[in-house]
Amino acid sequence: MIDPIHISTLQIEQSRQQQAQTKEQSFQTTLEQAQKNQDKEKLMEACLDLESVFINQVFDNMRKTIPEGGLWEKSFAMSTYESMLFEEYSNQISRTSSIGIAELLYKQLARDI
């Protein structure tokens, strides 16, 4: 039996991947609805969400390069907190248009609407 307090890193990674897949599926659904209803606001929102997923993946890969140890012990709670924190960072970064992926996607996809 798995101790719920000591969830393995593999399970945490699988959970993160499932969240990313869910967001990507949400993007696909939102994109299809926006094209069907010719809703440019919804299309922009979907593009921002996809940029957020991309930035979050970059952050995840960057965090993997940081060696274990330091001031705080790595625990399930700390991993969960970091995951949520960096997901929010990703959302905020995508909303500031500082990277520009969402704008490029929007310009390309809005041609079809």
C-alpha positions as CSV (number, residue, x, y, z in Angstrom):
1,M,0.0,0.0,0.0
2,I,1.3,3.5,-0.9
3,D,1.6,5.9,2.0
4,P,-0.3,9.0,0.9
5,I,2.2,11.3,2.5
6,H,5.2,9.8,0.6
7,I,4.0,9.9,-3.0
8,S,6.7,9.2,-5.4
9,T,8.2,11.8,-7.8
10,L,6.9,9.7,-10.7
11,Q,3.3,10.0,-9.5
12,I,3.7,13.8,-9.1
13,E,5.1,14.0,-12.6
14,Q,2.3,11.8,-14.0
15,S,-0.2,14.2,-12.3
16,R,1.4,17.2,-13.9
17,Q,1.4,15.6,-17.3
18,Q,-2.3,14.8,-16.9
19,Q,-3.0,18.4,-16.0
20,A,-1.1,19.6,-19.1
21,Q,-3.1,17.1,-21.3
22,T,-6.4,18.3,-19.9
23,K,-5.4,21.9,-20.7
24,E,-4.4,21.0,-24.2
25,Q,-7.7,19.2,-24.7
26,S,-9.5,22.2,-23.3
27,F,-7.6,24.4,-25.9
28,Q,-8.7,22.1,-28.7
29,T,-12.4,22.2,-27.6
30,T,-12.3,26.0,-27.1
31,L,-10.6,26.5,-30.5
32,E,-13.3,24.4,-32.3
33,Q,-16.1,26.3,-30.5
34,A,-14.5,29.7,-31.4
35,Q,-14.1,28.7,-35.0
36,K,-17.7,27.4,-35.2
37,N,-19.2,30.5,-33.5
38,Q,-16.7,32.9,-35.1
39,D,-15.9,34.2,-31.6
40,K,-12.5,36.0,-31.7
41,E,-12.5,36.7,-27.9
42,K,-12.8,33.1,-27.1
43,L,-10.1,32.3,-29.7
44,M,-7.7,34.7,-28.0
45,E,-8.5,33.2,-24.6
46,A,-7.7,29.7,-26.0
47,C,-4.4,31.0,-27.5
48,L,-3.4,32.6,-24.1
49,D,-4.2,29.3,-22.4
50,L,-2.0,27.4,-24.8
51,E,0.8,29.8,-24.3
52,S,0.4,29.3,-20.5
53,V,0.7,25.5,-20.9
54,F,3.9,26.0,-23.0
55,I,5.5,28.4,-20.4
56,N,4.5,26.0,-17.6
57,Q,6.3,23.1,-19.4
58,V,9.4,25.3,-19.7
59,F,9.3,26.0,-16.0
60,D,8.8,22.3,-15.2
61,N,11.9,21.4,-17.2
62,M,13.9,24.2,-15.7
63,R,12.9,23.1,-12.1
64,K,14.2,19.6,-13.0
65,T,17.7,20.9,-13.5
66,I,17.9,22.3,-9.9
67,P,19.7,19.8,-7.6
68,E,17.8,18.4,-4.6
69,G,18.7,19.6,-1.2
70,G,19.1,23.1,0.1
71,L,17.1,24.9,2.8
72,W,13.9,22.9,2.5
73,E,13.4,19.2,2.1
74,K,11.5,18.2,-1.0
75,S,8.1,16.8,0.0
76,F,4.7,16.2,-1.6
77,A,3.4,19.5,-0.1
78,M,6.4,21.5,-1.4
79,S,6.1,19.9,-4.9
80,T,2.4,20.6,-5.0
81,Y,2.9,24.2,-3.9
82,E,5.7,24.8,-6.4
83,S,3.6,23.3,-9.2
84,M,0.6,25.6,-8.3
85,L,2.9,28.6,-8.0
86,F,4.6,28.1,-11.3
87,E,1.3,27.4,-13.0
88,E,0.1,30.8,-11.8
89,Y,3.3,32.4,-12.9
90,S,2.7,30.8,-16.3
91,N,-0.8,32.2,-16.5
92,Q,0.4,35.7,-15.5
93,I,3.2,35.7,-18.0
94,S,0.9,34.6,-20.8
95,R,-1.5,37.4,-20.0
96,T,1.2,40.2,-20.1
97,S,2.0,39.4,-23.8
98,S,5.7,39.5,-23.0
99,I,6.4,36.3,-24.9
100,G,4.0,36.7,-27.9
101,I,3.2,33.1,-28.7
102,A,-0.5,33.7,-28.1
103,E,-0.5,36.7,-30.4
104,L,1.1,34.7,-33.2
105,L,-1.2,31.8,-32.8
106,Y,-4.2,34.2,-32.7
107,K,-3.1,35.9,-35.9
108,Q,-2.7,32.6,-37.7
109,L,-5.9,31.1,-36.5
110,A,-8.1,34.2,-36.8
111,R,-7.6,34.1,-40.6
112,D,-9.9,31.2,-40.7
113,I,-12.7,33.0,-38.8
